[in-house]
Amino acid sequence: TRIGATNRMSDAVIYNGIVYVSGAVGRTGTDIETQTRAALAEIDEVLAQAGTDKSRILSATVWLADIKDFDAMNRVWDEWVDKDNPPARATGQVPLAREKYRIEIVVTAAAGPA
């Protein structure tokens, strides 16, 4: 099942009980905290469309344009993440698709009831 499919990509793909969510980015031109909140809200929305939620996230990869944003991003992440079900997570610094993007987050979650 594909969610939000276009000619180029899907917002998520559900296959064999797993939800693969495309990279969520914050809105350009904002600080890391604002972009992180926006990306996490986007993830919440896509997971809801897939019939699941953040408590079922298995893994997350966080890409930062500048690793100096790590602590500020973590403050927002720590407010958002399901504390009873934290995913495996990796974070790294990479050049992102647009210069104004400061963060991109990719998650994989178990499908099923939220």
N, C-alpha and C positions, 0 to 999 in steps of 0.2 A: 504494500500500500504506500502510495506517495502522497505527501501533504505539501501543498503549495508548489506544485510542479510547474516549471516553465521549460522553455526549450533548452536552457542551460543547466538547471539544477532544481532540486527539491528542497523545501525547508526541512523536511525529514523524510526518512524512508523506514517503514516498519517491515522487518523480515524475520521470520522464525522466532517471534517473541521478543525481538530487540528493536528499539527505536534509535536510529542513527540521526542525530540532529546536526544540520549544517552549522557552520560558524556563525555565531551571533555577535554583532558588533554594536557598540554604542553609537550614538549620533555624533557626527563630526562637529568639531569646533567647541567641544565641551571638555571639562576636566575629567580625570580618570575615574573619580567617584561617580559622576553623572553617567559617564559612558558605561561603567561597570553595572550600575543599576539598570540602565536601559537594556544592556545585553542580557542580564539575568531575567528581566521581565519578558524579553523576547523568548527566552528559553522556556519560561513558565507557560507562555501562551502556546508555543508549539507542542510542548508536552501535553497540555490540556487537550489540544486538538487530536493528539494521538491516544487520548484516553488514559494518560498516566500523569505522574507528577515528579517533583524533585526528590521525593523520598525514595524513588526507584532508580535514580541515576547511579550507574555502575562506575563510570569513569568520566573524567573531565580533563580537557587540555586547555590551558589558558595561555594565550599568546599576547605578550606585551610589546609595544613598539619601543618602550624604554623600561628596562628592568628596575630603574629607580622608582617606578610606580608600584612596585611589588607590595610594599607595606600598606599603601593607601587602598589598593585593590583588595588586599586581604581583609581590611576592616569592613568593606562592603560585603565581600564574600561571606565572612563570618556571621554577619547579620542575617544573611539569606539562606545559607546551607542548612539542610535538615540535620540537626545535631545528633539525632539518633541513627542516621543513615548516611554518614559522609561518604562520598565516592572516593575512589582512587583518583589522584589528581597530579598533573604535572604542569609546571609553568616555565616558560622560556621567553627569551627576547628574540623577536623576528621582525623583519620589515613587513608591514601590513599592506593590503591592496591599495589603500588610499592614505595619503600623507597625514590627514587629520584624524584617522583612526588611531586610538591609543590601545585598544584591546579587542581581541576576538576570542570567543569561548566556544569550544566544540564539546558536546556531551553525547554519551551513549547511555541509554536507559532500558530497563526492563519494561516491556509492554504490559498491559493489563490494567485492572482497576486501580485508580489513584487512592 
